[in-house]
Amino acid sequence: MTNAPIRKVLIVGGGTAGWMTAAALSKVLGRQVEVTLVESEQIGTVGVGEATIPPILTFNAMLGIDERDFMRATKATFKLGIEFRGWTDPGDRYIHPFGTFGLDIEAIKFHQIWLKFRDQVGPIETFNLAAVAALTGRMALPDPDPAKVLSSLKYAFHFDAGLYARYLRRFSEARGATRVEGKVADVTLRGEDGFIQSVTLDDGRVLEADLFIDCTGFRALLIGEALGGTYHDWSHWLPNDRAVALPCATGGDGMTPYTRATAQKAGWTWRIPLQHRTGNGYVYSSAHIGDDEALATLMAGLDGPAQAEPNFLRFTAGRRDRAWIKNCVAIGLSSGFLEPLESTSIHLIQAGITKLLSLFPDQSFNPLEIDQYNRLTAQQVDLVRDFIILHYKATARADTPYWDYVRTMEIPESLQRKIDLFAGRGRLFQSDYDLFAEPSWIAVLLGQGIVPRQYDALVDSLPEGDIVQRLKRMSALIAQTAAALPSHQAFTARYCAADAAPANATSGVPA
Ligand SMILES: Cc1cc2nc3c(=O)[nH]c(=O)nc-3n(C[C@H](O)[C@H](O)[C@H](O)COP(=O)(O)OP(=O)(O)OC[C@H]3O[C@@H](n4cnc5c(N)ncnc54)[C@H](O)[C@@H]3O)c2cc1C
């Protein structure tokens, strides 16, 4: 082992994870490190993963991507949150919007004040601009002036996963990354320490590197098959293990600026409107429903004619015990998967890349740094896991064996504590590394029917009549701000219509 710098990185796999990693490494380390990506067209990618969350704007900014070019190239639309239908009772709905609810008053948390006065001031979602804009089909960019209500608008994107990978491929190749077409048939480990030495393609070519990134998706060719990394199976908490995806022509409610997640008999269906089509899928538990019934349910709910053959996928919810082993880092589905209910996978790819860059190794592969990467990854993923389980556990649904199971299942102690603290007096404590901040937990806890029995006693120190008036002014201002915005359709057409000429001459390849 030497302290010599890493010279060669080999990324195995060219799905969203592979190309996001290639783009970031070639942008940040392109001068010092040779970045090669090998992928197999014959194997292909999962071809799904179209909804994102706001931190993707940070990733785009790190790459220096022009948002309008990126949105044109990926036929993207804006996303302001997720509408959940039927999660507490078949007829119910709520929204988990991006951004915060209202404003704290005299250091007392807004949701505590709302809890006391909720009967007089209306639903909590009327205090979040993204929620009101989403449900009224409005969109604009946030105002840079923090004094304006519009500055509080937070957004992310819906995009075409295939086009996103192609876009990042052009970006990476323009910065020196090399793509190799081929199928990895074998992985060779070094005799002395079990590190990966090379991969061999099925035509006999051998690719060597100092650092290997496993982006082979559910196959986990390097981290799992070659290095024998173990996998924590969480299907007892997250029993969905199948999905069927099927795009269709846009129709129904049209190009809504939010993802819709509708609870079904044995899982849930998604609806993700893009500029050129609407993505749909049913995520379900094979122990509770068959593939044919899942497909029939999905097809019955399509907004328009199907535009492709159904794409069936299988998975096991969970994560790798260690995402980094020796000289191999697993990023993307090879490191784990938590089902797409809160659109967290692409973010976890981004989080993996960010941590890798901040702990980028030399040839000594310091075990302490590798351990730090693995600890941080585990913390982040476990917190996301709890957040997703909450949607299933906190339900009143008892209408099918599936909902009976998830409603009555044992849950992680960390989540049970969180639910109990909130159910008592609305207490919430943000853990380090929790991707979901307090407003997200509040939206889903309340949305799933967990209304605290009491509010924080500090709220009683506020003058009642004044506060009710202030709250009413807050929600009125949010409603006015949203009503003044253009429709999502009109704003998208003006800002980033996919059929308009790109703003720079490189056709979507950021300069
Ligand atoms: C049903 C479903 C819905 C989802 N929805 C969302 C969502 O809305 N939002 C979100 O953030 N995430 C979502 N995800 C997750 C998201 O799709 C993935 O995180 C993302 O696509 C990354 O996948 P990947 O690149 O790790 O794997 P893949 O796309 O499977 O790519 C694997 C790559 O490895 C290559 N490969 C494999 N074996 C070999 C070999 N032997 N030799 C050479 N190359 C090889 C393949 O050719 C491919 O290029 C969803 C996932 C599923 C299953």
The ligand as a Gaussian input file, in Angstrom:
#p B3LYP/6-31G(d) Opt

LIG

0 1
 C      -39.856000       0.759000      -9.867000
 C      -38.806000       1.781000      -9.583000
 C      -39.126000       3.135000      -9.596000
 C      -38.157000       4.089000      -9.290000
 N      -38.502000       5.415000      -9.232000
 C      -37.584000       6.301000      -8.778000
 C      -37.906000       7.667000      -8.647000
 O      -39.001000       8.111000      -8.983000
 N      -36.961000       8.502000      -8.163000
 C      -35.721000       8.056000      -7.801000
 O      -34.910000       8.844000      -7.313000
 N      -35.377000       6.777000      -7.993000
 C      -36.266000       5.903000      -8.449000
 N      -35.917000       4.606000      -8.630000
 C      -34.522000       4.214000      -8.451000
 C      -33.753000       4.598000      -9.712000
 O      -34.349000       4.020000     -10.843000
 C      -32.317000       4.127000      -9.590000
 O      -31.777000       4.603000      -8.389000
 C      -31.497000       4.654000     -10.710000
 O      -32.059000       4.366000     -11.935000
 C      -30.097000       4.109000     -10.652000
 O      -30.026000       2.819000     -11.147000
 P      -28.590000       2.205000     -11.332000
 O      -27.835000       3.076000     -12.251000
 O      -28.019000       1.922000      -9.995000
 O      -28.901000       0.789000     -12.002000
 P      -29.321000       0.409000     -13.500000
 O      -30.168000       1.422000     -14.133000
 O      -29.850000      -0.988000     -13.414000
 O      -27.952000       0.370000     -14.292000
 C      -27.068000      -0.709000     -14.177000
 C      -26.007000      -0.577000     -15.244000
 O      -25.061000      -1.607000     -15.045000
 C      -24.813000      -2.222000     -16.304000
 N      -24.390000      -3.592000     -16.070000
 C      -24.959000      -4.522000     -15.276000
 N      -24.267000      -5.682000     -15.360000
 C      -23.240000      -5.449000     -16.202000
 C      -22.181000      -6.243000     -16.726000
 N      -22.052000      -7.536000     -16.392000
 N      -21.317000      -5.675000     -17.582000
 C      -21.431000      -4.380000     -17.947000
 N      -22.421000      -3.582000     -17.514000
 C      -23.310000      -4.115000     -16.654000
 C      -26.126000      -2.122000     -17.050000
 O      -25.946000      -2.284000     -18.426000
 C      -26.524000      -0.708000     -16.671000
 O      -25.851000       0.205000     -17.510000
 C      -36.851000       3.659000      -8.989000
 C      -36.518000       2.301000      -9.039000
 C      -37.483000       1.359000      -9.322000
 C      -37.107000      -0.088000      -9.362000

